[in-house]
Amino acid sequence: MRDIKLSDSEMKFMNLIWDNAPINSTELVKLVEASLGWKKSTTYTVLKRLSQRDILKNENAIVSYLVQREEVQQIKGDEILGKMYNGSIKLFLASFLNKEKISKEEAKELANMIEEYIEKDE
């Protein structure tokens, strides 16, 4: 997995692209202006920067992504886990569950994910 760093604003931009790609660059400008309040020049600057980093592709005025959302989520998750919880998923979950309320259905889904992980590892 390569090292992909995105600022918060780049992440918001990428979420729009992941949700709408492939998208015409003119339509993207309108979408970004409506969603993020950016001017056309800002959109094209960020688009160029992310294209130079091989995160996006803008070919024939059609913008598409070269990096999957899940790959970035994995990298960001590992980064947060390492920095804030010393790499401990247990500490993260304990901290999260002390603050957030989850439904029984969500709890069952998490339990199933853990069970699948255990079975896969055996």
Summary of the structure (lengths in Angstrom):
residues: 122
radius of gyration: 18.2
end to end distance: 24.5
largest distance: 53.0
contacts: 290
relative contact order: 0.11
helix: 69%
strand: 8%
